[in-house]
Amino acid sequence: MDANGDELMRGTIATDPTVIASGQSVTIPGLYTYLDKKHFIAKDVGRNNRQRRIDVYTGEGDKAKHIAYRLTDRNHKVCM
């Protein structure tokens, strides 16, 4: 569940709402390799998401966990 109580879905991100407003669409070209997707919607607010950090929901289970590990600490460009 996200901060609004809605079910999380692939293609959504958690952001600092002072940087990327809820509902805003962003493009992250570098994630296409991992998720077959490069357009994301800001739908959640993460506790640790300050300024230029976002969380990408990759799904559930082992496959999603491995994808998340591969995304961690990479400097992907976000286009708004």
Residue pairs with C-beta under 8 A, 6 or more apart in sequence:
1 7
1 8
2 8
2 12
2 14
2 43
2 44
2 45
3 14
3 44
3 45
4 43
4 44
6 43
8 44
8 57
9 43
9 57
10 35
10 37
10 57
10 58
10 59
11 37
11 39
11 40
11 41
11 57
12 40
12 41
12 42
12 43
12 44
12 57
13 20
13 26
13 40
13 41
13 42
13 43
13 44
13 54
13 55
13 56
13 57
14 42
14 43
14 44
14 45
14 46
14 49
14 54
14 55
14 57
15 22
15 42
15 44
15 45
15 46
15 49
15 54
15 55
16 45
16 46
16 49
16 50
16 51
16 53
17 42
17 45
19 51
19 52
20 26
20 42
20 54
20 78
20 80
21 42
22 42
22 43
22 45
23 41
23 42
23 43
24 41
24 42
24 80
25 39
25 40
25 41
25 42
26 39
26 40
26 41
26 42
26 78
26 79
26 80
27 38
27 39
27 40
27 78
27 79
27 80
28 38
28 40
28 56
28 76
28 77
28 78
28 79
29 38
29 76
29 77
29 79
30 38
30 74
30 76
30 77
31 37
31 38
31 40
31 56
31 71
31 76
32 38
34 58
34 67
34 70
34 71
35 56
35 58
35 67
40 56
42 54
44 55
44 57
46 53
46 54
46 55
48 55
49 55
54 78
56 68
56 71
58 64
58 65
58 67
58 68
58 71
59 67
